[in-house]
């Protein structure tokens, strides 16, 4: 299934360009045809995920089978260790399906191979270059992320030496989301306040310039859905 871009009204494009130029962040509503966005969501609900977090100073992938083998006490201790480290350090906890890496290894399902090809096709990259004004965008990487109750991502700015990241993107796939469920993409202001926050609305593409201090607020225990998105970076060659 190769996704199809929805037609973007010229006036809407101009408004997004202006917003990105002024603030470094914007939302592109209805970026795909609704049926394609729903198809990606349904495929994502059937994907295999690892849990990702940080231990010490490095990233770790925790396979689902390994987590299932832990006792309840071990799971509780692991969760507590992650929450404690988040009090003062950069930390995250969410589920990950590494689309880009699986495609590179020849192990991705066709739906994700097609999606990565779409994200690196002329139509999508031309739209991104047009909206951002960044002519050096040459490729997009991608991962599937799933934030369940209790999951979060603390403040960071997405800069990574040598990765040539110009913009980060988040393609939100969960059909219904309420603000009080958390999982908001929150932008940090210099004054210590939240400068702005984006709700993960269905079929909306969030764009943010790198570097931009931001976080994903913890998903509430009362959330009635998982926050599922395709995320990645628009990068130079």
N, CA, C and O of each residue as an XYZ file, in Angstrom:
948
protein
N       0.848     -1.199      0.000
C       0.000      0.000      0.000
C       0.881      1.246      0.000
O       1.561      1.541      0.983
N       0.857      1.967     -1.109
C       1.604      3.215     -1.184
C       0.670      4.368     -0.837
O      -0.327      4.571     -1.531
N       0.962      5.128      0.214
C       0.077      6.237      0.606
C      -0.019      7.308     -0.478
O       0.841      7.425     -1.350
N      -1.083      8.070     -0.390
C      -1.316      9.155     -1.336
C      -1.440     10.466     -0.571
O      -2.176     10.545      0.412
N      -0.728     11.489     -1.017
C      -0.855     12.808     -0.408
C      -2.213     13.414     -0.735
O      -2.672     13.346     -1.875
N      -2.842     13.994      0.251
C      -4.052     14.774     -0.003
C      -3.639     16.111     -0.618
O      -2.549     16.616     -0.350
N      -4.503     16.666     -1.427
C      -4.201     17.939     -2.076
C      -4.141     19.043     -1.027
O      -5.070     19.207     -0.237
N      -3.038     19.804     -1.022
C      -2.876     20.899     -0.074
C      -3.220     22.225     -0.763
O      -2.605     22.602     -1.760
N      -4.195     22.906     -0.218
C      -4.625     24.185     -0.764
C      -3.464     25.176     -0.766
O      -2.739     25.259      0.225
N      -3.264     25.935     -1.856
C      -2.148     26.884     -1.921
C      -2.140     27.885     -0.766
O      -1.074     28.220     -0.247
N      -3.295     28.357     -0.366
C      -3.353     29.306      0.754
C      -2.919     28.638      2.043
O      -2.243     29.249      2.871
N      -3.311     27.378      2.213
C      -2.896     26.629      3.410
C      -1.395     26.404      3.397
O      -0.745     26.527      4.435
N      -0.837     26.081      2.252
C       0.621     25.913      2.141
C       1.338     27.192      2.550
O       2.324     27.153      3.287
N       0.844     28.314      2.072
C       1.466     29.593      2.382
C       1.405     29.869      3.880
O       2.360     30.389      4.457
N       0.295     29.524      4.505
C       0.150     29.725      5.945
C       1.128     28.858      6.725
O       1.713     29.314      7.708
N       1.311     27.608      6.294
C       2.261     26.714      6.964
C       3.688     27.215      6.776
O       4.476     27.212      7.721
N       4.017     27.638      5.583
C       5.364     28.189      5.320
C       5.653     29.368      6.233
O       6.736     29.472      6.809
N       4.667     30.261      6.360
C       4.845     31.441      7.206
C       5.029     31.044      8.667
O       5.877     31.602      9.363
N       4.240     30.089      9.128
C       4.329     29.667     10.525
C       5.676     29.010     10.813
O       6.290     29.280     11.845
N       6.133     28.159      9.915
C       7.437     27.520     10.109
C       8.562     28.551     10.120
O       9.505     28.443     10.904
N       8.456     29.547      9.251
C       9.486     30.582      9.198
C       9.508     31.400     10.484
O      10.575     31.824     10.927
N       8.337     31.626     11.090
C       8.255     32.452     12.294
C       8.575     31.676     13.569
O       9.256     32.188     14.458
N       8.082     30.439     13.656
C       8.159     29.714     14.926
C       8.994     28.438     14.875
O       9.406     27.927     15.916
N       9.247     27.922     13.677
C       9.985     26.669     13.556
C       9.126     25.444     13.792
O       9.655     24.339     13.918
N       7.813     25.610     13.854
C       6.922     24.462     14.076
C       5.570     24.739     13.427
O       5.120     25.883     13.352
N       4.929     23.661     12.957
C       3.624     23.803     12.310
C       2.986     22.424     12.188
O       3.651     21.400     12.344
N       1.686     22.418     11.906
C       0.950     21.193     11.658
C       0.362     21.216     10.256
O      -0.152     22.236      9.797
N       0.447     20.071      9.587
C      -0.153     19.913      8.266
C      -1.331     18.952      8.452
O      -1.145     17.741      8.573
N      -2.529     19.502      8.473
C      -3.718     18.685      8.717
C      -4.114     17.924      7.456
O      -3.974     18.432      6.344
N      -4.612     16.696      7.643
C      -5.094     15.908      6.513
C      -4.035     15.692      5.465
O      -4.301     15.868      4.277
N      -2.826     15.310      5.877
C      -1.715     15.222      4.931
C      -1.876     14.057      3.964
O      -1.444     14.143      2.815
N      -2.494     12.964      4.418
C      -2.764     11.813      3.553
C      -4.260     11.714      3.299
O      -5.056     12.363      3.976
N      -4.639     10.895      2.317
C      -6.049     10.593      2.182
C      -6.481      9.851      3.447
O      -5.712      9.037      3.958
N      -7.681     10.101      3.968
C      -8.104      9.477      5.223
C      -8.027      7.952      5.200
O      -7.664      7.341      6.205
N      -8.361      7.336      4.082
C      -8.324      5.872      4.012
C      -6.897      5.348      4.128
O      -6.672      4.296      4.726
N      -5.937      6.067      3.567
C      -4.542      5.640      3.669
C      -4.029      5.793      5.093
O      -3.314      4.927      5.597
N      -4.393      6.891      5.739
C      -3.967      7.090      7.127
C      -4.559      6.011      8.026
O      -3.879      5.499      8.915
N      -5.814      5.668      7.799
C      -6.449      4.622      8.599
C      -5.816      3.264      8.319
O      -5.669      2.450      9.230
N      -5.438      3.013      7.060
C      -4.770      1.771      6.722
C      -3.430      1.629      7.422
O      -3.072      0.538      7.865
N      -2.685      2.727      7.524
C      -1.414      2.700      8.249
C      -1.642      2.446      9.735
O      -0.883      1.714     10.370
N      -2.687      3.054     10.283
C      -2.993      2.827     11.700
C      -3.305      1.355     11.950
O      -2.807      0.762     12.907
N      -4.121      0.777     11.097
C      -4.483     -0.629     11.277
C      -3.267     -1.534     11.146
O      -3.153     -2.517     11.878
N      -2.358     -1.223     10.229
C      -1.125     -1.998     10.101
C      -0.253     -1.836     11.340
O       0.386     -2.789     11.786
N      -0.230     -0.626     11.891
C       0.593     -0.362     13.079
C       0.104     -1.141     14.287
O       0.908     -1.562     15.119
N      -1.214     -1.339     14.394
C      -1.737     -2.073     15.547
C      -1.316     -3.537     15.513
O      -1.377     -4.223     16.533
N      -0.887     -4.025     14.339
C      -0.454     -5.415     14.210
C       1.063     -5.561     14.177
O       1.573     -6.671     14.030
N       1.788     -4.453     14.313
C       3.248     -4.494     14.224
C       3.863     -5.044     15.509
O       3.262     -4.974     16.581
N       5.065     -5.590     15.382
C       5.836     -6.036     16.542
C       6.668     -4.865     17.057
O       7.371     -4.208     16.290
N       6.583     -4.613     18.346
C       7.287     -3.487     18.944
C       8.293     -3.969     19.987
O       8.075     -4.974     20.665
N       9.393     -3.236     20.101
C      10.272     -3.308     21.254
C       9.974     -2.119     22.157
O       9.480     -1.091     21.691
N      10.268     -2.253     23.433
C      10.238     -1.110     24.340
C      11.614     -0.468     24.311
O      12.626     -1.165     24.395
N      11.663      0.866     24.192
C      12.944      1.557     24.178
C      13.015      2.525     25.358
O      12.021      3.133     25.754
N      14.221      2.645     25.903
C      14.461      3.537     27.028
C      15.955      3.802     27.087
O      16.701      3.415     26.188
N      16.388      4.472     28.166
C      17.814      4.708     28.384
C      18.243      4.040     29.682
O      17.514      4.029     30.674
N      19.435      3.489     29.644
C      20.017      2.900     30.847
C      21.438      3.421     30.958
O      22.246      3.237     30.048
N      21.742      4.071     32.072
C      23.038      4.733     32.173
C      23.052      5.926     31.238
O      22.259      6.853     31.397
N      23.953      5.909     30.260
C      24.048      7.018     29.307
C      23.684      6.602     27.896
O      23.906      7.357     26.949
N      23.118      5.394     27.743
C      22.872      4.922     26.386
C      21.472      4.375     26.162
O      20.754      4.027     27.099
N      21.112      4.312     24.890
C      19.824      3.786     24.443
C      19.820      2.270     24.569
O      20.828      1.617     24.298
N      18.682      1.709     24.980
C      18.528      0.254     25.014
C      17.179     -0.135     24.412
O      16.169      0.539     24.615
N      17.192     -1.250     23.662
C      15.972     -1.869     23.143
C      15.653     -3.070     24.003
O      16.515     -3.917     24.237
N      14.419     -3.150     24.476
C      13.991     -4.258     25.320
C      12.975     -5.084     24.534
O      11.821     -4.675     24.405
N      13.385     -6.243     24.006
C      12.463     -7.048     23.200
C      11.230     -7.465     23.998
O      11.308     -7.720     25.200
N      10.109     -7.529     23.318
C       8.845     -7.876     23.980
C       8.927     -9.248     24.644
O       8.385     -9.441     25.733
N       9.599    -10.203     23.999
C       9.706    -11.549     24.565
C      10.491    -11.529     25.876
O      10.149    -12.239     26.821
N      11.546    -10.712     25.928
C      12.341    -10.615     27.161
C      11.518     -9.983     28.281
O      11.561    -10.438     29.424
N      10.777     -8.942     27.951
C       9.941     -8.306     28.971
C       8.879     -9.265     29.498
O       8.568     -9.277     30.689
N       8.327    -10.071     28.584
C       7.299    -11.021     28.999
C       7.843    -12.074     29.952
O       7.095    -12.674     30.725
N       9.160    -12.294     29.889
C       9.765    -13.311     30.747
C      10.020    -12.813     32.174
O      10.331    -13.611     33.059
N       9.893    -11.505     32.403
C      10.169    -10.950     33.722
C       9.021    -11.237     34.687
O       7.866    -11.361     34.282
N       9.358    -11.337     35.946
C       8.334    -11.477     36.977
C       7.681    -10.121     37.215
O       8.259     -9.096     36.851
N       6.507    -10.086     37.807
C       5.873     -8.794     38.121
C       6.777     -7.880     38.943
O       6.816     -6.673     38.705
N       7.502     -8.442     39.907
C       8.403     -7.622     40.719
C       9.530     -7.046     39.880
O       9.925     -5.897     40.082
N      10.055     -7.827     38.938
C      11.129     -7.332     38.067
C      10.624     -6.225     37.147
O      11.320     -5.235     36.921
N       9.423     -6.390     36.621
C       8.841     -5.352     35.774
C       8.625     -4.063     36.562
O       8.882     -2.969     36.062
N       8.154     -4.202     37.790
C       7.934     -3.025     38.620
C       9.246     -2.319     38.923
O       9.303     -1.089     38.911
N      10.293     -3.075     39.193
C      11.601     -2.482     39.487
C      12.161     -1.768     38.270
O      12.738     -0.687     38.390
N      11.995     -2.367     37.100
C      12.467     -1.732     35.871
C      11.726     -0.427     35.630
O      12.345      0.594     35.329
N      10.402     -0.453     35.761
C       9.622      0.758     35.561
C       9.982      1.846     36.546
O      10.048      3.021     36.184
N      10.216      1.464     37.794
C      10.577      2.450     38.810
C      11.934      3.065     38.510
O      12.134      4.262     38.718
N      12.876      2.247     38.019
C      14.205      2.765     37.688
C      14.129      3.793     36.563
O      14.832      4.804     36.592
N      13.278      3.535     35.577
C      13.111      4.477     34.467
C      12.495      5.780     34.964
O      12.960      6.863     34.609
N      11.458      5.681     35.781
C      10.794      6.882     36.296
C      11.737      7.701     37.175
O      11.727      8.931     37.121
N      12.549      7.023     37.983
C      13.478      7.725     38.865
C      14.531      8.467     38.064
O      14.859      9.610     38.383
N      15.065      7.831     37.026
C      16.102      8.492     36.228
C      15.555      9.701     35.490
O      16.292     10.644     35.203
N      14.250      9.678     35.177
C      13.636     10.803     34.464
C      13.516     12.047     35.327
O      13.271     13.137     34.810
N      13.687     11.898     36.643
C      13.578     13.052     37.530
C      14.669     14.083     37.268
O      14.468     15.276     37.496
N      15.829     13.623     36.787
C      16.939     14.560     36.609
C      17.691     14.382     35.294
O      18.481     15.251     34.925
N      17.470     13.290     34.584
C      18.227     13.000     33.367
C      17.307     12.938     32.146
O      16.089     12.810     32.273
N      17.914     13.029     30.968
C      17.172     12.780     29.736
C      16.722     11.318     29.745
O      17.534     10.413     29.936
N      15.431     11.097     29.538
C      14.913      9.742     29.614
C      13.672      9.617     28.736
O      13.010     10.607     28.424
N      13.377      8.402     28.353
C      12.172      8.128     27.576
C      11.747      6.693     27.805
O      12.527      5.849     28.246
N      10.490      6.444     27.494
C       9.921      5.108     27.583
C       8.758      5.044     26.608
O       7.732      5.695     26.802
N       8.929      4.252     25.558
C       7.858      4.068     24.586
C       8.162      2.823     23.753
O       9.222      2.216     23.908
N       7.251      2.449     22.883
C       7.422      1.284     22.018
C       7.889      1.738     20.640
O       7.497      2.796     20.149
N       8.732      0.915     20.031
C       9.372      1.294     18.776
C       9.360      0.126     17.788
O       9.640     -1.018     18.149
N       9.034      0.439     16.548
C       9.177     -0.495     15.427
C      10.059      0.221     14.409
O       9.587      1.141     13.741
N      11.337     -0.176     14.270
C      12.315      0.609     13.497
C      12.187      0.417     11.990
O      12.911     -0.381     11.394
N      11.268      1.148     11.384
C      10.973      0.971      9.962
C      12.226      1.104      9.100
O      12.529      0.220      8.298
N      12.946      2.199      9.265
C      14.108      2.484      8.408
C      15.147      1.367      8.526
O      15.657      0.877      7.518
N      15.455      0.970      9.756
C      16.466     -0.068      9.965
C      16.014     -1.406      9.388
O      16.822     -2.132      8.809
N      14.733     -1.739      9.540
C      14.227     -3.002      9.014
C      14.233     -3.013      7.487
O      14.528     -4.038      6.874
N      13.909     -1.879      6.877
C      13.975     -1.798      5.415
C      15.415     -1.979      4.951
O      15.677     -2.714      3.998
N      16.344     -1.310      5.624
C      17.756     -1.420      5.246
C      18.248     -2.860      5.376
O      19.108     -3.296      4.611
N      17.703     -3.596      6.342
C      18.127     -4.980      6.568
C      17.329     -5.975      5.727
O      17.575     -7.179      5.792
N      16.374     -5.477      4.936
C      15.556     -6.361      4.117
C      14.561     -7.178      4.912
O      14.158     -8.256      4.476
N      14.152     -6.680      6.085
C      13.272     -7.436      6.981
C      11.931     -6.749      7.221
O      11.153     -7.213      8.054
N      11.642     -5.672      6.523
C      10.404     -4.925      6.769
C       9.232     -5.534      6.011
O       9.403     -6.089      4.926
N       8.040     -5.424      6.595
C       6.827     -5.831      5.913
C       6.578     -4.896      4.729
O       7.021     -3.747      4.750
N       5.871     -5.375      3.693
C       5.634     -4.535      2.507
C       5.014     -3.178      2.820
O       5.371     -2.181      2.193
N       4.080     -3.120      3.790
C       3.434     -1.843      4.102
C       4.451     -0.805      4.556
O       4.313      0.377      4.240
N       5.467     -1.233      5.291
C       6.460     -0.284      5.791
C       7.520      0.018      4.747
O       8.070      1.119      4.728
N       7.819     -0.951      3.870
C       8.703     -0.656      2.735
C       8.061      0.392      1.839
O       8.714      1.335      1.392
N       6.768      0.212      1.584
C       6.054      1.170      0.728
C       5.999      2.551      1.380
O       6.149      3.568      0.703
N       5.784      2.582      2.695
C       5.724      3.868      3.382
C       7.056      4.598      3.299
O       7.092      5.795      3.016
N       8.162      3.880      3.545
C       9.465      4.538      3.489
C       9.759      5.035      2.076
O      10.330      6.111      1.899
N       9.365      4.245      1.061
C       9.549      4.700     -0.321
C       8.733      5.958     -0.587
O       9.204      6.872     -1.264
N       7.520      6.012     -0.063
C       6.680      7.209     -0.207
C       7.336      8.408      0.459
O       7.390      9.488     -0.128
N       7.837      8.232      1.686
C       8.454      9.341      2.417
C       9.716      9.850      1.728
O      10.126     10.991      1.938
N      10.330      9.003      0.905
C      11.532      9.400      0.174
C      11.264      9.639     -1.307
O      12.189      9.796     -2.104
N       9.989      9.662     -1.658
C       9.613      9.940     -3.037
C       9.547     11.433     -3.322
O       9.561     12.262     -2.413
N       9.475     11.749     -4.603
C       9.508     13.153     -5.023
C       8.333     13.950     -4.467
O       8.513     15.093     -4.045
N       7.137     13.371     -4.458
C       5.953     14.135     -4.041
C       6.081     14.592     -2.594
O       5.855     15.765     -2.296
N       6.442     13.675     -1.683
C       6.532     14.038     -0.276
C       7.713     14.960     -0.015
O       7.556     15.980      0.655
N       8.893     14.624     -0.530
C      10.068     15.454     -0.259
C       9.935     16.837     -0.888
O      10.398     17.823     -0.313
N       9.310     16.923     -2.057
C       9.084     18.241     -2.662
C       8.160     19.078     -1.789
O       8.376     20.278     -1.623
N       7.125     18.442     -1.228
C       6.222     19.166     -0.335
C       6.973     19.652      0.897
O       6.783     20.790      1.328
N       7.819     18.808      1.466
C       8.585     19.193      2.648
C       9.546     20.331      2.345
O       9.683     21.257      3.144
N      10.208     20.269      1.205
C      11.132     21.357      0.842
C      10.371     22.661      0.609
O      10.848     23.742      0.954
N       9.183     22.541      0.020
C       8.367     23.731     -0.240
C       7.894     24.361      1.066
O       7.977     25.579      1.229
N       7.398     23.544      2.001
C       6.856     24.083      3.241
C       7.938     24.652      4.143
O       7.750     25.698      4.764
N       9.072     23.964      4.217
C      10.125     24.378      5.148
C      11.069     25.412      4.551
O      11.743     26.130      5.289
N      11.129     25.498      3.216
C      12.096     26.378      2.585
C      13.508     25.834      2.651
O      14.465     26.546      2.348
N      13.648     24.558      3.051
C      14.962     23.934      3.191
C      15.231     23.053      1.969
O      14.783     21.908      1.899
N      15.974     23.612      1.009
C      16.228     22.910     -0.249
C      17.181     21.729     -0.085
O      17.263     20.877     -0.969
N      17.903     21.667      1.036
C      18.890     20.591      1.225
C      18.274     19.296      1.723
O      18.990     18.304      1.857
N      16.971     19.259      2.006
C      16.332     18.015      2.436
C      16.445     16.992      1.314
O      16.002     17.232      0.191
N      17.045     15.845      1.635
C      17.306     14.827      0.628
C      16.693     13.478      0.958
O      16.514     12.650      0.066
N      16.368     13.241      2.221
C      15.824     11.943      2.604
C      15.059     12.052      3.912
O      15.188     13.023      4.658
N      14.263     11.030      4.162
C      13.518     10.914      5.413
C      13.745      9.521      5.983
O      13.584      8.525      5.279
N      14.117      9.449      7.250
C      14.122      8.155      7.914
C      12.789      7.997      8.634
O      11.969      8.915      8.607
N      12.553      6.855      9.279
C      11.229      6.624      9.863
C      11.281      5.527     10.910
O      12.031      4.559     10.787
N      10.474      5.699     11.932
C      10.207      4.652     12.904
C       8.734      4.740     13.285
O       8.117      5.802     13.199
N       8.189      3.617     13.701
C       6.840      3.594     14.239
C       6.954      3.688     15.741
O       7.700      2.922     16.350
N       6.225      4.615     16.359
C       6.267      4.759     17.811
C       4.874      4.558     18.387
O       3.865      4.954     17.804
N       4.858      3.929     19.549
C       3.597      3.698     20.259
C       3.794      4.082     21.720
O       4.589      3.473     22.436
N       3.064      5.094     22.146
C       3.101      5.525     23.541
C       1.863      4.976     24.236
O       0.737      5.363     23.922
N       2.082      4.084     25.171
C       1.003      3.539     25.987
C       0.944      4.292     27.317
O       1.783      5.152     27.583
N      -0.034      3.973     28.139
C      -0.195      4.656     29.430
C       1.109      4.608     30.217
O       1.697      3.542     30.398
N       1.559      5.784     30.690
C       2.796      5.895     31.445
C       4.013      6.212     30.612
O       5.059      6.546     31.167
N       3.914      6.120     29.294
C       5.054      6.393     28.429
C       5.271      7.902     28.278
O       4.339      8.693     28.424
N       6.523      8.286     27.982
C       6.887      9.707     27.950
C       8.223      9.874     27.235
O       8.909      8.897     26.933
N       8.577     11.127     26.971
C       9.874     11.498     26.398
C      10.224     12.868     26.962
O       9.510     13.842     26.725
N      11.332     12.943     27.717
C      11.668     14.205     28.373
C      12.361     15.166     27.402
O      12.591     14.835     26.239
N      12.684     16.350     27.897
C      13.169     17.437     27.041
C      14.432     17.048     26.276
O      15.355     16.444     26.822
N      14.441     17.416     24.991
C      15.585     17.213     24.098
C      15.363     18.132     22.901
O      14.304     18.747     22.778
N      16.361     18.226     22.016
C      16.191     19.128     20.866
C      16.420     18.458     19.516
O      16.388     19.131     18.485
N      16.654     17.132     19.501
C      16.788     16.314     18.288
C      18.111     16.510     17.544
O      18.336     15.854     16.527
N      18.983     17.387     18.018
C      20.276     17.530     17.340
C      21.128     16.288     17.582
O      21.220     15.797     18.707
N      21.743     15.791     16.529
C      22.666     14.657     16.624
C      23.808     14.903     15.647
O      23.591     15.000     14.439
N      24.996     15.000     16.163
C      26.167     15.326     15.344
C      26.302     14.349     14.174
O      26.274     13.131     14.353
N      26.450     14.918     12.967
C      26.680     14.110     11.777
C      25.432     13.534     11.129
O      25.536     12.887     10.086
N      24.245     13.748     11.714
C      23.012     13.176     11.163
C      22.333     14.087     10.138
O      21.439     13.644      9.416
N      22.748     15.354     10.068
C      22.193     16.301      9.096
C      20.667     16.415      9.197
O      19.968     16.394      8.183
N      20.165     16.533     10.414
C      18.734     16.662     10.629
C      18.311     18.121     10.509
O      18.783     18.974     11.261
N      17.417     18.406      9.559
C      16.909     19.768      9.389
C      15.566     19.954     10.120
O      15.354     20.956     10.803
N      14.678     18.986      9.965
C      13.369     19.028     10.611
C      13.009     17.638     11.129
O      13.360     16.625     10.523
N      12.316     17.606     12.241
C      11.694     16.376     12.712
C      10.236     16.380     12.251
O       9.627     17.436     12.083
N       9.695     15.189     12.054
C       8.286     15.097     11.685
C       7.606     14.026     12.536
O       8.244     13.071     12.977
N       6.315     14.197     12.759
C       5.486     13.227     13.475
C       4.178     13.095     12.711
O       3.390     14.039     12.651
N       3.949     11.927     12.128
C       2.695     11.657     11.420
C       1.783     10.890     12.371
O       1.999      9.705     12.625
N       0.772     11.561     12.891
C      -0.105     10.988     13.908
C      -1.162     10.095     13.265
O      -1.809     10.484     12.292
N      -1.333      8.876     13.826
C      -2.215      7.886     13.211
C      -3.395      7.470     14.077
O      -4.359      6.912     13.553
N      -3.357      7.720     15.385
C      -4.461      7.292     16.235
C      -5.729      8.066     15.857
O      -5.718      9.297     15.869
N      -6.828      7.362     15.520
C      -8.016      8.052     14.989
C      -8.654      9.055     15.936
O      -9.153     10.088     15.490
N      -8.649      8.770     17.239
C      -9.290      9.681     18.202
C      -8.337      9.896     19.361
O      -7.809      8.938     19.925
N      -8.116     11.152     19.717
C      -7.259     11.475     20.863
C      -7.826     12.683     21.592
O      -8.262     13.657     20.977
N      -7.810     12.596     22.935
C      -8.280     13.707     23.751
C      -7.099     14.367     24.454
O      -6.146     13.698     24.852
N      -7.174     15.676     24.600
C      -6.076     16.438     25.193
C      -5.707     15.904     26.562
O      -4.525     15.805     26.890
N      -6.707     15.556     27.372
C      -6.436     15.122     28.737
C      -5.780     13.750     28.813
O      -5.377     13.321     29.894
N      -5.666     13.056     27.685
C      -4.951     11.780     27.678
C      -3.438     11.966     27.664
O      -2.704     10.981     27.740
N      -2.957     13.193     27.570
C      -1.517     13.441     27.544
C      -0.929     13.123     26.172
O      -1.618     13.207     25.156
N       0.364     12.755     26.154
C       1.010     12.463     24.882
C       1.133     13.672     23.981
O       1.210     13.531     22.761
N       1.152     14.873     24.571
C       1.226     16.105     23.786
C       2.675     16.399     23.399
O       3.593     16.172     24.187
N       2.871     16.896     22.203
C       4.182     17.372     21.769
C       4.317     18.795     22.296
O       3.736     19.732     21.749
N       5.090     18.940     23.365
C       5.174     20.215     24.081
C       6.478     20.920     23.754
O       7.551     20.323     23.847
N       6.391     22.189     23.370
C       7.558     23.000     23.049
C       7.917     23.863     24.255
O       7.053     24.530     24.824
N       9.178     23.851     24.641
C       9.627     24.488     25.866
C      10.060     25.921     25.596
O      10.895     26.170     24.727
N       9.495     26.854     26.335
C       9.852     28.255     26.183
C      11.041     28.636     27.046
O      11.352     27.951     28.021
N      11.704     29.726     26.689
C      12.865     30.202     27.453
C      12.483     30.629     28.863
O      13.334     30.675     29.751
N      11.200     30.942     29.074
C      10.760     31.424     30.381
C      10.317     30.298     31.315
O       9.805     30.562     32.404
N      10.510     29.039     30.897
C      10.116     27.917     31.734
C       8.675     27.486     31.564
O       8.227     26.547     32.221
N       7.942     28.159     30.689
C       6.567     27.774     30.394
C       6.510     26.930     29.127
O       7.471     26.877     28.360
N       5.382     26.277     28.919
C       5.133     25.595     27.651
C       4.786     26.664     26.616
O       3.761     27.337     26.731
N       5.637     26.816     25.614
C       5.391     27.832     24.598
C       4.189     27.472     23.730
O       3.435     28.341     23.293
N       4.027     26.162     23.491
C       2.926     25.669     22.666
C       2.923     24.159     22.792
O       3.939     23.558     23.140
N       1.783     23.542     22.509
C       1.700     22.087     22.531
C       0.778     21.623     21.421
O      -0.275     22.216     21.187
N       1.180     20.552     20.731
C       0.382     19.974     19.660
C      -0.256     18.665     20.144
O       0.426     17.793     20.684
N      -1.542     18.545     19.946
C      -2.243     17.298     20.219
C      -1.988     16.338     19.054
O      -1.943     16.772     17.903
N      -1.819     15.033     19.334
C      -1.590     14.070     18.234
C      -2.879     13.756     17.478
O      -3.442     12.670     17.613
N      -3.333     14.716     16.686
C      -4.582     14.560     15.939
C      -4.392     13.642     14.744
O      -3.337     13.646     14.110
N      -5.401     12.867     14.444
C      -5.354     11.885     13.372
C      -4.994     12.527     12.030
O      -5.526     13.574     11.659
N      -4.075     11.869     11.314
C      -3.698     12.265      9.957
C      -3.166     13.696      9.893
O      -3.348     14.399      8.899
N      -2.512     14.107     10.962
C      -1.877     15.424     11.008
C      -0.377     15.239     11.118
O       0.104     14.473     11.954
N       0.363     15.942     10.272
C       1.821     15.874     10.269
C       2.373     17.065     11.041
O       2.187     18.213     10.638
N       3.050     16.789     12.148
C       3.717     17.841     12.903
C       5.131     18.012     12.376
O       5.837     17.026     12.167
N       5.549     19.238     12.163
C       6.905     19.555     11.719
C       7.565     20.468     12.734
O       6.936     21.409     13.220
N       8.825     20.206     13.062
C       9.558     21.065     13.984
C      11.010     21.167     13.558
O      11.655     20.171     13.230
N      11.504     22.386     13.570
C      12.868     22.658     13.145
C      13.849     22.112     14.177
O      13.604     22.188     15.381
N      14.955     21.563     13.697
C      16.020     21.069     14.577
C      17.125     22.124     14.638
O      17.574     22.588     13.590
N      17.578     22.519     15.836
C      17.148     22.055     17.155
C      15.976     22.869     17.693
O      15.894     24.075     17.464
N      15.064     22.201     18.411
C      13.946     22.846     19.098
C      13.690     22.084     20.394
O      13.332     20.907     20.345
N      13.864     22.719     21.547
C      13.605     22.014     22.811
C      12.130     21.605     22.922
O      11.236     22.445     22.828
N      11.893     20.317     23.123
C      10.520     19.815     23.210
C      10.496     18.506     23.986
O      11.541     17.930     24.287
N       9.305     18.049     24.302
C       9.121     16.777     24.991
C       7.775     16.206     24.582
O       6.966     16.884     23.947
N       7.541     14.944     24.954
C       6.227     14.332     24.816
C       5.729     14.062     26.228
O       6.347     13.305     26.977
N       4.620     14.679     26.587
C       4.119     14.547     27.949
C       3.620     13.124     28.197
O       3.194     12.428     27.276
N       3.683     12.717     29.450
C       3.330     11.343     29.803
C       1.880     11.038     29.444
O       0.977     11.833     29.699
N       1.683      9.865     28.846
C       0.331      9.424     28.514
C      -0.381      9.016     29.801
O       0.157      8.254     30.605
N      -1.581      9.524     29.986
C      -2.331      9.315     31.221
C      -2.779      7.864     31.378
O      -3.002      7.152     30.399
N      -2.902      7.452     32.622
C      -3.411      6.117     32.913
C      -4.843      5.952     32.403
O      -5.295      4.836     32.148
N      -5.550      7.076     32.257
C      -6.945      7.046     31.801
C      -7.075      7.058     30.283
O      -8.192      7.017     29.767
N      -5.958      7.113     29.552
C      -6.031      7.171     28.091
C      -6.708      5.916     27.549
O      -6.369      4.799     27.941
N      -7.657      6.105     26.655
C      -8.430      4.989     26.114
C      -7.865      4.476     24.800
O      -8.502      3.662     24.131
N      -6.685      4.936     24.419
C      -6.048      4.489     23.181
C      -4.542      4.638     23.331
O      -4.062      5.305     24.248
N      -3.806      4.015     22.428
C      -2.362      4.203     22.355
C      -2.066      5.328     21.373
O      -2.759      5.491     20.369
N      -1.029      6.099     21.676
C      -0.615      7.200     20.792
C       0.356      6.624     19.762
O       1.533      6.418     20.057
N      -0.136      6.370     18.569
C       0.651      5.726     17.509
C       0.986      6.750     16.432
O       0.112      7.471     15.950
N       2.269      6.804     16.059
C       2.740      7.765     15.071
C       3.885      7.161     14.261
O       4.556      6.226     14.698
N       4.085      7.710     13.093
C       5.330      7.504     12.344
C       6.167      8.749     12.571
O       5.718      9.862     12.299
N       7.381      8.565     13.068
C       8.238      9.705     13.384
C       9.595      9.545     12.718
O      10.008      8.437     12.377
N      10.274     10.656     12.539
C      11.609     10.613     11.942
C      12.120     12.009     11.697
O      11.626     12.984     12.263
N      13.130     12.087     10.831
C      13.777     13.368     10.549
C      13.926     13.546      9.049
O      14.188     12.593      8.315
N      13.755     14.780      8.613
C      14.040     15.181      7.231
C      15.490     15.620      7.223
O      15.862     16.584      7.892
N      16.314     14.902      6.455
C      17.764     15.030      6.589
C      18.438     15.408      5.275
O      17.875     15.242      4.193
N      19.657     15.922      5.404
C      20.482     16.167      4.249
C      21.176     14.888      3.804
O      21.163     13.880      4.511
N      21.781     14.942      2.623
C      22.451     13.760      2.087
C      23.631     13.369      2.952
O      24.318     12.392      2.654
